[in-house]
């Protein structure tokens, strides 16, 4: 009996050892997959004019930033404004054909495309397109106002993306696009940017 009593604890220990041997080893920690790098935002299309800007040139940039992107005034001897240090409008040397910028107090406030410009807005309209097509595309989002110098069907069509109004807009954070329609019912000039798109004679 004494011998069996001594063997019993040994049997228990042996069974415990077997159980431990049969248990699968814990799996190693899963390797952490490195996070994929953030996809950079696509560059703005250099030929699409929006209320925020065009290609590398964005409303609110300083004169130096505009010059770095599109070059200096292609015709510095031309008069762009009565007080160029306050407001100046000109064609940068490397800007697309027919495109002008307006600089007020050292900041870009407007980009305009006219005459032989081939650029289009983000809605697909540019010089030569009809007012009818623009109104159909924008629907109630476009505000029509009489043209200051020409009789109807000449008019100004405003499409504000933010801060717009049927009254004169003064909020510097407002952004919009203005289509200047001629007496033939077609776009003469497209202007994009802040409240300065409302100016009808350059800087005034």
C-alpha positions as CSV (number, residue, x, y, z in Angstrom):
1,X,0.0,0.0,0.0
2,X,2.8,2.3,0.9
3,X,4.4,1.7,-2.5
4,X,1.1,2.6,-4.4
5,X,0.7,5.7,-2.3
6,X,4.2,6.9,-3.3
7,X,3.5,6.2,-7.0
8,X,0.3,8.1,-7.1
9,X,1.9,11.6,-6.9
10,X,4.3,10.6,-9.6
11,X,1.5,9.6,-11.9
12,X,-0.2,12.9,-11.4
13,X,2.9,14.8,-12.3
14,X,3.5,12.7,-15.4
15,X,-0.1,13.3,-16.6
16,X,0.3,17.0,-16.0
17,X,3.5,17.0,-18.1
18,X,1.8,15.2,-20.9
19,X,-1.1,17.7,-20.9
20,X,1.4,20.6,-21.2
21,X,3.2,18.8,-24.0
22,X,0.0,18.4,-26.0
23,X,-1.0,22.0,-25.7
24,X,-0.1,23.9,-28.9
25,X,2.4,26.6,-28.5
26,X,0.9,30.1,-28.6
27,X,1.0,31.6,-32.0
28,X,3.6,34.4,-32.5
29,X,2.0,37.9,-32.6
30,X,0.8,38.8,-36.1
31,X,3.1,41.1,-38.0
32,X,1.8,44.6,-38.1
33,X,1.2,45.7,-41.7
34,X,2.6,49.2,-42.2
35,X,-0.1,51.7,-43.1
36,X,-0.2,52.6,-46.8
37,X,1.1,56.1,-47.5
38,X,-1.6,58.7,-47.9
39,X,-2.5,59.2,-51.6
40,X,-1.6,62.8,-52.6
41,X,-4.4,65.0,-53.8
42,X,-4.5,65.2,-57.5
43,X,-3.0,68.4,-58.9
44,X,-5.4,71.0,-60.1
45,X,-6.0,70.8,-63.8
46,X,-3.9,73.8,-65.3
47,X,-6.6,74.4,-67.9
48,X,-9.7,74.4,-65.6
49,X,-10.8,77.7,-64.1
50,X,-12.7,77.5,-60.8
51,X,-13.9,79.9,-58.2
52,X,-10.8,79.0,-56.2
53,X,-8.3,79.5,-58.9
54,X,-6.6,77.7,-61.9
55,X,-3.9,75.1,-61.8
56,X,-1.0,76.2,-59.6
57,X,-2.5,79.7,-59.0
58,X,-5.1,80.0,-56.3
59,X,-7.2,83.0,-55.1
60,X,-5.5,84.6,-52.1
61,X,-1.9,84.0,-53.2
62,X,0.6,86.7,-52.8
63,X,2.1,88.5,-55.8
64,X,5.3,86.6,-55.3
65,X,3.5,83.3,-55.3
66,X,1.6,84.1,-58.5
67,X,4.9,85.2,-60.1
68,X,6.6,82.0,-59.1
69,X,3.8,80.0,-60.7
70,X,3.1,82.0,-63.8
71,X,5.8,84.5,-64.2
72,X,5.9,88.3,-64.0
73,X,3.7,90.8,-65.9
74,X,4.3,90.0,-69.6
75,X,3.8,93.7,-70.4
76,X,4.9,95.8,-67.4
77,X,4.6,99.1,-69.3
78,X,0.9,98.6,-69.9
79,X,-1.5,100.4,-67.4
80,X,-3.4,97.8,-65.4
81,X,-4.8,100.0,-62.8
82,X,-4.7,103.7,-61.8
83,X,-2.9,102.7,-58.6
84,X,-1.0,99.5,-59.3
85,X,0.2,99.2,-55.7
86,X,-3.5,99.0,-54.7
87,X,-4.9,97.1,-57.6
88,X,-3.3,95.9,-60.8
89,X,-4.5,93.6,-63.6
90,X,-2.2,92.0,-66.1
91,X,-1.3,88.9,-68.1
92,X,1.5,86.9,-66.5
93,X,4.2,85.8,-69.0
94,X,3.6,82.0,-68.5
95,X,-0.2,82.1,-68.0
96,X,-2.5,80.5,-70.6
97,X,-3.4,82.7,-73.6
98,X,-6.0,85.3,-72.8
99,X,-5.8,84.9,-69.0
100,X,-5.3,87.9,-66.7
101,X,-4.9,88.1,-63.0
102,X,-6.0,90.9,-60.6
103,X,-3.8,91.7,-57.6
104,X,-5.3,93.8,-54.9
105,X,-3.3,94.9,-51.9
106,X,-0.7,92.3,-52.8
107,X,-3.1,89.3,-53.1
108,X,-4.7,87.6,-56.0
109,X,-8.4,88.3,-56.0
110,X,-9.5,87.4,-59.6
111,X,-8.6,85.4,-62.7
112,X,-10.2,86.4,-66.0
113,X,-10.2,84.7,-69.3
114,X,-11.3,86.6,-72.5
115,X,-10.7,87.1,-76.2
116,X,-8.7,84.1,-77.5
117,X,-8.6,82.2,-74.2
118,X,-9.4,78.5,-74.6
119,X,-9.6,77.6,-70.9
120,X,-12.9,76.3,-69.5
121,X,-14.6,76.5,-66.1
122,X,-15.1,73.3,-64.1
123,X,-18.6,73.3,-65.6
124,X,-17.2,73.2,-69.1
125,X,-17.9,76.8,-70.2
126,X,-15.6,79.4,-71.7
127,X,-15.5,82.2,-74.2
128,X,-18.0,81.8,-77.0
129,X,-20.4,79.5,-75.1
130,X,-24.1,80.6,-74.9
131,X,-25.9,82.1,-72.0
132,X,-28.7,79.6,-72.6
133,X,-26.4,76.6,-72.1
134,X,-25.0,78.1,-68.9
135,X,-28.4,78.8,-67.4
136,X,-29.6,75.3,-68.3
137,X,-26.5,73.8,-66.6
138,X,-26.5,75.8,-63.4
139,X,-30.3,76.1,-63.1
140,X,-31.4,78.2,-60.1
141,X,-27.8,78.5,-58.9
142,X,-27.0,81.2,-61.4
143,X,-27.9,84.9,-60.8
144,X,-28.6,87.0,-63.8
145,X,-28.0,90.8,-63.8
146,X,-28.2,93.4,-66.5
147,X,-25.0,94.3,-68.4
148,X,-23.8,97.7,-67.4
149,X,-23.0,98.9,-71.0
150,X,-24.9,96.7,-73.4
151,X,-28.5,96.0,-74.0
152,X,-30.1,92.6,-73.6
153,X,-29.5,89.8,-74.3
154,X,-26.2,91.1,-72.9
155,X,-26.0,90.3,-69.2
156,X,-23.8,89.1,-66.3
157,X,-24.3,85.6,-64.9
158,X,-23.0,85.0,-61.4
159,X,-22.5,81.5,-60.0
160,X,-21.3,81.8,-56.4
161,X,-19.9,78.7,-54.7
162,X,-19.9,80.4,-51.3
163,X,-20.9,83.7,-49.8
164,X,-22.9,84.8,-52.8
165,X,-25.9,87.2,-52.9
166,X,-28.2,89.0,-55.3
167,X,-26.8,92.2,-53.7
168,X,-23.3,93.5,-54.1
169,X,-21.0,90.9,-52.3
170,X,-18.3,92.3,-50.0
171,X,-17.3,89.2,-48.0
172,X,-13.6,88.6,-48.9
173,X,-14.1,84.9,-48.4
174,X,-16.9,84.7,-51.0
175,X,-16.0,82.8,-54.1
176,X,-17.7,82.6,-57.5
177,X,-17.6,82.6,-61.3
178,X,-19.0,85.4,-63.5
179,X,-19.9,84.9,-67.1
180,X,-20.0,88.2,-69.0
181,X,-22.5,87.8,-71.9
182,X,-22.3,90.0,-74.9
183,X,-25.1,91.3,-77.1
184,X,-24.9,88.1,-79.2
185,X,-25.9,86.0,-76.2
186,X,-22.4,84.5,-75.9
187,X,-19.6,84.6,-73.3
188,X,-17.1,87.4,-73.8
189,X,-15.2,87.0,-70.5
190,X,-15.2,84.6,-67.6
191,X,-14.0,85.8,-64.2
192,X,-13.4,83.7,-61.2
193,X,-12.4,84.5,-57.6
194,X,-13.7,86.8,-54.8
195,X,-15.9,89.9,-54.7
196,X,-13.7,91.5,-57.4
197,X,-15.4,89.4,-60.1
198,X,-18.2,92.1,-59.8
199,X,-15.9,94.9,-61.0
200,X,-16.8,95.9,-64.5
201,X,-13.9,98.2,-65.5
202,X,-10.8,96.4,-64.5
203,X,-9.9,97.6,-61.0
204,X,-13.0,99.8,-60.7
